[in-house]
Amino acid sequence: MKNIEFKVASSSCCTPQVPLSTIETVKEEHASYNYNLPVAIIGAGPIGLAAAAHLVERGQKFILFEAGSSIGQNILQWGHVRLFSPWQYNIDKAAERLLRKQGWQSPVLTELPFGQEIVHQYLRPLAKLPELEPYIMLNSKVISISKKNTDKMKSANRDTAPFVLYVETNDSTERFEAKAVIDASGTWGQSNPMHADGIWTRGERDLKDHIYYGIPDLSAEQELKYRGKRVAVVGGGHSAINTLLDLAKLKETDPSTEIIWVMRKKSVEDAYGGEENDQLEARGALGSHIHQLIDAGKVQVVTPFMIEKVSKHDGRIHIKGTANGESKEIQEIDEIIVNTGSRPDFSFLSEIRLSIDPATESVEALAPLIDPNVHSCGTVRPHGEKELRHVDKNFYLVGMKSYGRAPTFLMATGYEQVRSIAAYLDGDLEAALKVELELPETGVCGISSAPNANDCCMPVSLKRAAIKN
């Protein structure tokens, strides 16, 4: 068993304004629930580090496992991408308080950061703080989680048994115990396939040298891969639009570059979003810019198109599928860029009793709030510890992973999630339940398949009824 000496800051929180009897009950419950063990956090990205900051402020022990070799490693893989949310939505409040004690200067809150700036200017300084750095383990991949001496089938004393994490380091596999687990590992690296059926096929895997998942950096050596080529971009969200805008800049310097946008949406207008009505100006501008490029004929749109097969003939890729129920083929493609979203990895959680929605693969209680089949506005009401609970007590999925396959996640949502969870784990029920978060509206609301359910503020039961009818 790995032993780590914990030194945590004393709590500076005010006394919760809830009945003393309730507070004592919660404290006793936590004392019996391995209170002296740390909280295990998975992932040293923005949400995982924010969870650590909130636990530090509450005097709670933690240990953070990061599979990569550096802080924010996943973000660095898309570090060349500028976020559409300004700094004010990307800095956690507890993290900011800890940083300012060490003289950290905040970036200009209204500016839009690149991914790499999030890492270099915010996450790395945060991870270097003396309250955090000793308890962060890099190159440490969590390969399995269970309950101590209790497999998934056993129920007796399950709630009081500590969690056990098996962690693969550079040269060994170590075992750690924790009183709670906050999984902030995200969904990066778990891309959805391009096939409309959602299935990975051998044909797609065999073309891995000609398919890129994500937003390539066209300012670097990857530019040569796409310059003067016939490129298909698959996907209808913000990542796809970012990719298309970068390719359009490349086309300006080499007009022989061809850009084909392949989507499943009923019409290209559905991809434009709120444009000028979006409260995040940069997010709305994405839709406006791609709208202009399409009107100018610089991007060829193929939609709705359901991909069923990809294959290579005479050195070029052919994409087969259906459009409005009829067979169709997109021929002679040189490169494909896939932006079809991502999905969570549950492989190391097979011994944990989870509460997962079968459709979105999100935390079950969140599904009605984020399911794009119910609404498309992307605006999610504030939620915290209570909504994020699973069958196994004190286990939480947070951040992008809590959304499963659903899109439109903002860092600020994850920060509020971990603030509430940290409060609960500290026995502060009032703070855990008092969830306050204001997120910018997208300027879009409604789904074309349910014209009577186009109000995202409509009760979920009514929206679902409208969809069924």
MIMITI-309188 format. One record per residue: x, y negated, z negated of N, C-alpha, C in turn; residue in three letters. Coordinates in steps of 0.02 Angstrom, whole numbers, plus 50000, padded with zeros to 5 digits. Each point is the difference from the previous one (the first is absolute). Example, Ala and Ser with C-alpha at 12.3 -4.5 7.8 and 13.67 -1.06 7.14 Angstrom:
2
506605028449610499554994150000500454994050000ALA;499824994750036500424994149997499614994549963SER;
***
This chain:
469
500435006050000499574994050000500444993850000MET;499874995450044500384993950005499844995449942LYS;500514997549965499904995449945500234993150020ASN;499584995149992500174993150016499844995849939ILE;500484995849981499894995549943499584994150024GLU;499444998949968499554994650021500064994049954PHE;500074994250031499994993649964499484995750034LYS;499474998449965499464996250032499874993649961VAL;499764995150035499844993749969499405000749954ALA;499994996149946499425000249956499424996750034SER;499405002149983499404997550033499884992749981SER;499824996150050499844992949988499274998650013SER;499605005350006499294999150017499604997749940CYS;499494996350015499554997849947499575005849976CYS;499714999549941499565005149973499375000450042THR;499825005950025499405000750042499374998049962PRO;499554996750034499374997949969499475005550009GLN;500145005849971499525005549999499975002649928VAL;499485003649982499945002449931500625003849976PRO;500214998649938500605003249973499935007550000LEU;499405002649986499905007249998500155003250068SER;499814996450053500135002550068500745000250014THR;500354994649980500734999750011500345005749963ILE;499805001149937500335005249961499875006950030GLU;499395001050026499855006550031500445001250060THR;500084994850041500425000650060500725001249980VAL;500254996349949500695000949978500125007049974LYS;499525002649961500075006749974500015005150057GLU;499574998850050499985004550057500675000150037GLU;500294994150009500644999650034500565003049958HIS;499964999149934500515002949956500005007550005ALA;499415003150006499965007250007500185002350070SER;500004995250047500145001750069500744998350015TYR;500455003049964500724999450014500214992750005ASN;499804996149952500094992750004500734998050008TYR;500465003949973500714998150003500335001850066ASN;499655003550044500285001550065499934994050047LEU;500414999550052499934994450047499435001150049PRO;499834994650034499565000450058500455001150061VAL;499855005050040500395001350060499704996150059ALA;500414996450036499794996250058500365003050061ILE;499635001050054500305002750062499994994650053ILE;500604998050022500054995150054500244993249976GLY;500584997850027500284993549982499854994850053ALA;499364999750019499774994750045499664994649959GLY;499644995550032499694994449963499535002349944PRO;499595005150012499505002049950500325003949944ILE;500475004550016500345003849948500404995549953GLY;500354995150028500394995449958499544995349960LEU;499434998250029499524995949962499735004049941ALA;499885006550010499775004249945500525000049944ALA;500645000550018500534999849951500014993449962ALA;499914994550036500004993449969499434999349949ALA;499415002450017499434999549954500115004449939HIS;500295005950009500145004349943500534996949955LEU;500504996950029500524996649961499694994549956VAL;499564996150029499684994649962499595002649941GLU;499775006250007499595002949947500405004649954ARG;500655000050008500425004049956499935007550011GLY;499805001950060499905007050017500615002950035GLN;500195006049983500565003350032499805002350070LYS;500485000050046499875002650066500645002850030PHE;499925004150051500555002350041499755000050072ILE;500394997350046499784999150069500445004150046LEU;499685004150042500355004350047499914997350071PHE;500564999050035499994997850070500375005150042GLU;499655002750051500315005150042500564997250042ALA;499964993750019500514997050043500624997949963GLY;500484997650038500644998049971500014992749979SER;499464996350013499984992949982499304997949981SER;499964994449966499364997149981499644997850064ILE;499345001450003499604997950058500235003050066GLY;500245006149998500285003050061499485000650056GLN;499395001849983499495000550052499874993350034ASN;499994994749961499874993450028500564998050048ILE;500625001949983500564998250043499945003050070LEU;499625005550005499915003150066499554995850045GLN;499624995549970499624995150041500184992949977TRP;500624999249979500224993649974499994994350049GLY;499995001550065499994994950052499304997150012HIS;499505002949967499304997950011499824994549950VAL;499704994650025499774994749956499305001749975ARG;499904999449935499345001449970499514994550019LEU;499355001650002499514994850012499734997149935PHE;500225002649943499814997249936500594996149972SER;499904993849976500554995949974500265002749934PRO;500564997349978500335002349939499525000149940TRP;499534995449997499564999649941499615006449988GLN;499895004050053499645006449992500485005949991TYR;500654998850004500485005450001500455000349939ASN;499884995649952500405000049938499555001649941ILE;500185005149963499615001949941500144995149943ASP;499494998549961500074994949948500455002349943LYS;499955006249978500445002449947500725000250024ALA;500105002250062500675000150028500294992950003ALA;499584995350020500234993050005500204997349932GLU;499625001749948500174997549933500675002849977ARG;500125006450013500645002949980500584997050040LEU;499894998950064500534997150042500164992949980LEU;499504996149984500124993049983500394999349935ARG;499945004949956500404999949938500745000550015LYS;500165002850058500705000750020500214994750051GLN;499584994850008500184994550043499845000950074GLY;499595004950016499815001350070499584994350028TRP;500164998150062499624994850033499525003150051GLN;499364998549993499505002850045500074997150070SER;499875004150051499974997350069499414995250006PRO;499984996450055499434995550013499385004350009VAL;499514999149957499435004649997499565000050062LEU;500024994750039499584999750059500345002950062THR;500645001749995500365002750057499855007550010GLU;500075002350061499885007050017500675003750001LEU;500105004849956500645003449997500055005850051PRO;500625001550020500135006250035500055005649948PHE;499915006250023500065005649954500675000149964GLY;500544998750036500665000149970500094994549948GLN;499644994450008500044994749951499645002049935GLU;499465003850006499665002649941500495004149958ILE;500405004150034500495004349965500574995949971VAL;500324995850041500614996649979499874994349950HIS;499464996350010499874994249958499585001549939GLN;499665005650000499535001449945500115006849967TYR;499975005450038500025006749970500685001749970LEU;500534998550036500665001749973500184996049938ARG;499874993349998500114996449938499585002749943PRO;499385002150015499575002849948500295006549973LEU;500225004450044500275006449979500664999349962ALA;500354994450009500644998949965499914997249930LYS;499394998249981499894997349933500205005249947LEU;500294997949945500215004849949499435004049970PRO;499384997350003499435003749974499795005750047GLU;500224999850063499785005050048500575004550024LEU;500574997250017500535003750035500205006649966GLU;500075000349933500225006449970499525005750009PRO;499384998650018499485005250002499775001550072TYR;500394997650049499855001350070500495005150027ILE;499755005450027500425005350028499925000350076MET;500524998050036500005000550073500195007050022LEU;499905001550064500155006750027499685005549957ASN;499404998749978499655004649954499305001250027SER;499915005650034499375001650033499585004649956LYS;499404997849984499545004149961499725005450047VAL;500145006349984499785005450044499405003849972ILE;499844999049936499405003149972499844996949933SER;499354999949984499764997549935499495005049974ILE;500045001349935499525004549968499894997649929SER;499635003949962499924998949928500435005249964LYS;500304998049945500495004449966499695006749981LYS;500305005450025499785006849984499265001150018ASN;499754996150048499285000250016499924999250075THR;499835005450035499904999350072499304997250014ASP;499854999250062499394996550019499375003649976LYS;500035006549994499415003949980499824999249926MET;500494998349959499895000049927499704993449976LYS;499485000549958499664994049975500134998749927SER;500155005249961500094999249928500574995249984ALA;499854994949960500504995049978500344996450058ASN;499675000050056500314997050060500124992549991ARG;499524996449972500074992849994500574997949954ASP;500185004249952500534998149953500695002550021THR;500035004350051500645002550024500354994650041ALA;500654999049989500354994950040500075002250073PRO;500114995150042500165001550070500725002350004PHE;500135004450047500685002250014500154998650074VAL;500544996350011500204998350068500655003550019LEU;500005003350055500605003150026500304995350053TYR;500614997849988500314994850039500655002550031VAL;500024999450066500595002350037500484994150008GLU;500605000749971500514994850006500525002350050THR;500574996650002500515001650050500255007249995ASN;500075002549940500315006549992499625004949957ASP;499394998349979499635004549957499264998249998SER;499615004449968499304998649987499914999549925THR;499754994249977499934998849928499264999649981GLU;499875001049937499325000349973499904994449950ARG;499474996150009499864994349956499295000649972PHE;499904997749939499344999749971499774992849997GLU;499344999050006499724993249999499305000349970ALA;499794994549969499334999749972499494997950053LYS;500244996950053499564997950055500414999650063ALA;499665000250057500344999650065499654994850043VAL;500394995450029499754995150047500355001350067ILE;499625002850047500285001850065499914994150048ASP;500554996450012500004994250045500445001550061ALA;499995006350022500455002150054499774997850069SER;499394997350005499764997450063499845005450052GLY;499954997950063499845004650054500514999450057THR;500524995949991500494999150053500345006650016TRP;500115001350064500315006350021499515005650010GLY;499364998749988499485005050009499524997550054GLN;500274998650058499604997150054499465004850025SER;499434997150019499495003950034500225001550071ASN;499805005650028500165001450070499604995750047PRO;500205000050064499634996050048499365003450024MET;499965006649993499415003650023499374997849963HIS;499464999250037499374997749970499735005149951ALA;500195006450006499775005149953500354999549933ASP;500534995949995500374999349938500465005849987GLY;500175003950051500405006149992500694999050032ILE;500515002449965500675000150028500065006050047TRP;500224998850061500085005350049500745000850018THR;500165005850028500695001150022500194995250056ARG;499514998550044500144995350054500234993349976GLY;499674997449947500204993649973500685000449965GLU;500105005349963500645000749965500585000950049ARG;499885003450055500545001250050500224993550034ASP;499574994949996500164993650032500294994949950LEU;500265002449944500224995649946500534994950022LYS;500395001750051500514995350024499714994250039ASP;499365000650020499674994850039499414997049963HIS;499905001949937499454997349961500284996749937ILE;499794993849987500214996549939499384998649958TYR;500045001649935499444998949955500164994049956TYR;499634994650011500134993949963500104994250047GLY;500344994849975500134993950040500754999750014ILE;500225001550060500725000050014500294992949998PRO;500644999749984500354993649997500274998450069ASP;499644996050037500194998550069500534994550005LEU;500234997649943500564995250001500675003749995SER;499975006449988500615004049991500115004550060ALA;500375005549990500175004450055499385003550030GLU;499455000249962499405003250026499704996250059GLN;500204993850009499744996050056500145003550066GLU;500595002950007500195003350063499575006050016LEU;499725003049947499585005950010499354998250035LYS;499774993849992499354998050026500034994950057TYR;500574996850008500064994950053499915003150069ARG;499564997150039499895002450068499655006750004GLY;499715002349945499675006549998499244999249999LYS;499675005550013499275000349995499845002949931ARG;499744995849955499945001749929499265000149981VAL;499805005549966499325000549973500024998949925ALA;499574995649976499934998949928499335002949979VAL;500015004749953499405003549979499804997549930VAL;499394997549994499764997649935499634993450008GLY;499564998549952499594994050006500034995249942GLY;500515000749956500044995749942500544994750005GLY;500174997049942500484994549998500705002350022HIS;500195006149983500665002450020500055000550075SER;499485002550032500005000550073500054993050031ALA;499644995249972500024993350028500694997049992ILE;500325001049941500694997649991500465002950053ASN;499935006550013500415003450050499884997050069THR;499374999050017499834997250066500284992950009LEU;499974996049948500264993250005500765000050011LEU;500355004749966500725000650010500165002350071ASP;499615004750025500115002450068499854994550051LEU;499514995849985499844994550045500584995050006ALA;500364998949944500594995750003500545003250043LYS;500065006649996500485003650041499814999450074LEU;499365000350013499754999550069500164993150030LYS;500024994949957500154993350025500714999750029GLU;500465003949971500695000050024500105005250055THR;499565005050004500035005150052499295001750021ASP;499744996550052499315001050021499845007050024PRO;500515004250014499875006850022499755004449943SER;500054997749938499745003749943499245000250004THR;499725006049995499275000950002499755002049931GLU;499454997049979499735001349933499285002650007ILE;499885006049974499335003050001499775001049928ILE;499444997149983499735000649932499445005250000TRP;500115005449964499525005649997499665000049932VAL;499344999650001499614999749938499405004550002MET;499735001549940499385003849996499394995449990ARG;500124993749989499454995349987499544999450061LYS;499384998349988499524999550054500174994350048LYS;500294994749974500194994550043500624996649970SER;500384996650041500604996749976499834994449952VAL;499424997050008499804994649954499985002249928GLU;499875006549989499975002549932500684999749965ASP;500534999450039500684999849971500244993049983ALA;499634995050023500234993149990499944997649927TYR;499565003249962499914998049930499644993449994GLY;500124996549945499644993849986500284994050035GLY;500605000650029500344994450033499984993749956GLU;499714994650023500034993749962499595000349935GLU;499565005049992499605000649939500355003849944ASN;500595002950015500375003849950500324995149951ASP;499925001349934500294995649950500755000849995GLN;500285005550026500735000450009500154997750071LEU;500254994050006500084996950066500425004350047GLU;500545002849974500455004050042499675006450024ALA;499585002949957499645006150020499504998450056ARG;499654994549993499544997950052500354998350065GLY;500614997249993500384998050060500215006150041ALA;500105005749968500185006050037499465001650052LEU;499374999949977499455001350046499944994950055GLY;500114993649982499954994750049500545000750054SER;500625001649978500555000650047499915005850049HIS;499785005749974499915005850045499414998750046ILE;499504996449975499424998150042500244996050060HIS;500454995249988500264995850054500415004150050GLN;500415004649975500425004150044499575004450046LEU;499475002849972499575004250040499624996050052ILE;499764994149980499664995750048500484997950057ASP;500644999649985500504998050050500235005950042ALA;499765006049985500185005950039500695002849985GLY;500304998249943500675002349984500005006849965LYS;499425002049976499925006549967499415003650032VAL;500125006150023499465004150028499665003949944GLN;499354999549994499645003249946499625006150026VAL;500085005649964499625006050016499615001849937VAL;499354998650000499585001449942499275000550021THR;499605004349969500225005049950500335006050035PRO;500545002449971500355005750029500195004749944PHE;499785006250006500145005149950500555004850025MET;500594999549972500565004050023499915007349980ILE;500085004550047499925007149986500645004050015GLU;500444997250042500605003650017500534995350027LYS;500635001249980500564996450030500505005250026VAL;500284998550057500485004750030500484996150044SER;500555003350019500524996850039500065003350068LYS;499984995950054500065002650068500494995650038HIS;500505003150030500494996450040500314994249961ASP;500125001249935500354995149960499574994549971GLY;499345000150014499564994849974499405003249964ARG;499694996249956499475002649956499324998850032ILE;499585005149994499304999450022499565000849938HIS;499514995649993499545000249944499315001750026ILE;499735005549976499335002150021499504999049944LYS;499394998550019499484999149951499334998650032GLY;499554997049961499344998350026499854992749987THR;499634997050046499774993149992499254999950015ALA;499624998449949499275000150006499745006750025ASN;500315005449974499785006750015500275002950064GLY;500384996150039500275002450063500765000949994GLU;500265005250033500725001449998500384994350034SER;500574998449969500414994650027500735001449984LYS;500464997450041500705001149989500394993550011GLU;500464998749954500464994350007500675003050019ILE;500254998450057500585003350027500634995749999GLN;500575003550007500664997050009500174994949946GLU;499935002249938500204996049943500735001849982ILE;500404994949986500705001249980500075000949924ASP;499674995749962500055000249927499324998849969GLU;499905003049941499374999049963500174997449930ILE;499634995049978500064997449932499335001249966ILE;500015003749945499395002149967499894995849936VAL;499434996749996499804996249941499295002149980ASN;499945006449981499345002749983499895000849925THR;500394996449960499925000449928500405005849971GLY;499885001149935500385005249965499545003549951SER;500265005249969499615004049953500425001749939ARG;499705001249943500385001449939500295007149999PRO;500545000849963500315006549990499795002749932ASP;499605005350000499785003249938500385006649987PHE;500515001550040500335006549995500315001349933SER;500254994749966500325001049935499524999249941PHE;499364999450017499484999149948499535006049997LEU;500225005750025499555005750004499795002849932SER;500374998449947499825002449933499634994849959GLU;499864994350030499634994649966499275000150024ILE;499544999149952499294999750017499834992850021ARG;499914999250064499884993550029499274998750014LEU;499824993750006499334997950021500094996350066SER;499965003650055500144997350066499395000450045ILE;499854994450034499445000050047500195004250061ASP;499565004550022500175004550055500094996650068PRO;499714994150008500044996650065500604995350002ALA;500044995349955500534995050001500655002549970THR;499975005349959500575002549961500254994649952GLU;499564995549981500154995049950499785002549932SER;500164996249948499715001549934499244999850008VAL;499665005049973499295001050014499574993949986GLU;500124996649944499574994349983500124994050045ALA;500574999850035500134994550046499685000950068LEU;499855006150018499775001550068499424995750023ALA;499474999149960499444995850024500194992850012PRO;500564997849970500224993050006500434998950062LEU;500325005250025500504999150052499875004150063ILE;499505004349999499875004450057499814995950061ASP;500415000150054499834996050059499365002450035PRO;499765006049983499355002250027499424996349969ASN;500134996949941499474996449964500034992650015VAL;500604997250002500084992950018500694998950028HIS;500084994550036500634998650034500314993449977SER;499734996949949500264993449983500685000249967CYS;500205005849972500655000549970500054996649932GLY;499454997249976499994996749935499755004949948THR;500415001349948499845004949950499904996649933VAL;499465001549966499894996849936500545002249951ARG;500174995849951500525001649951499865006649965PRO;500525003849987499935006349965500645001249960HIS;499945004449950500585001249957500025007249976GLY;500245000849939500135006749972499395004550003GLU;499424997449983499405004149997499855003350067LYS;500064996250054499855002750067500555004550026GLU;500594999649971500585003750025500125006549963LEU;499565001849954500095006149961499925006350042ARG;500355005249979499935006750030499765004849945HIS;499885006250021499785005049951500545000849946VAL;500625000550019500545000349951500114993049971ASP;499894999449936500044993649965500694997050005LYS;500024993550012500624996050002500445001650060ASN;499705002750053500345000550063499674995150048PHE;500414996050037499734994850043500364999850067TYR;499614999350053500274998150066499874992650008LEU;500514996150017499924992850006500304997650066VAL;499884993750015500264997250062499685003050061GLY;500385000150055499735002550063499765007249994MET;500335004049958499805007049993499305000649971LYS;499804995349958499335000349971499464999150053SER;500184996850056499544998950055499965006050048TYR;500455004949992499995005850044500144998050071GLY;499535001750045500074998350071499694993350018ARG;499674996849952499664993850015500494994350010ALA;499854995150043500464994550015499904993949956PRO;500344994650018499904993349973500144999649925THR;500605002349981500204999549930500474994049991PHE;499894996149947500444994449984500375001349935LEU;500624997749996500405001149940499654997649937MET;499654994350006499674997149941499505004949970ALA;499695004150041499545005149975500385005049956THR;500585002350024500405004749961500254997149935GLY;500184993650001500234996749939499454999949947TYR;499394998750021499455000049953499865007149974GLU;500085004950043499915007049979500475001749943GLN;500644998650008500495002249950499964995649937VAL;499784993750007499904995949940499475003249956ARG;499455002050031499455003149963500215006649969SER;500375004150037500225006549975500484999149941ILE;500474995350005500474998849946499644997949936ALA;499484995850009499614997849942499655006049968ALA;499715004350040499665005949974500485004649963TYR;500585001350029500495004549969500264997149935LEU;499954993449992500204996749938499434999649950ASP;499415002650019499434999949955499614993650001GLY;500144995550048499664993650005499415000750048ASP;499445002449974499425001350042499714993750030LEU;500004994649962499714993850025500374997750063GLU;500664999949997500404997850057499945004850059ALA;499945006549985499945005050053499354999250039ALA;499474998349965499344999450031499894993350033LEU;500354994949976499904993250026500434999250063LYS;499735002250055500374999850063499804993850039VAL;500494995750013499874993850036500504999550057GLU;499744999750061500434999650058499624996850057LEU;500294994850030499704996750057500435001550062GLU;499705003250049500355001650062499704996150057LEU;500404998150049499744996350058499545004250043PRO;499464997050024499545003450044500305000750070GLU;499825005450034500275001150068499624996150053THR;499414997849983499594996550051499625004750044GLY;500035006549984499645005150039499575004049952VAL;499405001650021499585004249958499515003750044CYS;499935006449986499515003950038500325005450042GLY;499605005050018500225005350044499515000750056ILE;500255000950061499565000150058499525005950000SER;500195005449965499575005849999499414999349952SER;500024994849959499464999149951499804992749998ALA;499634997650050499834992950005499614997449940PRO;499675004449964499624997849942500415000049936ASN;500655001950007500425000449940500604995550008ALA;499884994150028500564995750016500184995049946ASN;499755001049941500184995649944500435003949952ASP;500634998149993500445003649956499834999049927CYS;499564995349986499784999149931499385004149984CYS;499735003250051499415004249990500185005949955MET;499565002149955500135005849959500185006050042PRO;500495003849976500265005750039499455004950019VAL;499535001249954499475004850014499584997850060SER;499874993450005499614997450056500405000450065LEU;500664998749996500415000450060500015007050028LYS;500095004849955500035007050022499335002250029ARG;499464997549970499345001850026499914997150071ALA;500254993850010499944996950065500405003950053ALA;500595002449979500415003850047499665006550019ILE;499715003449951499665006450014499414999150046LYS;499674994349994499414998850043500194997350069ASN;
***
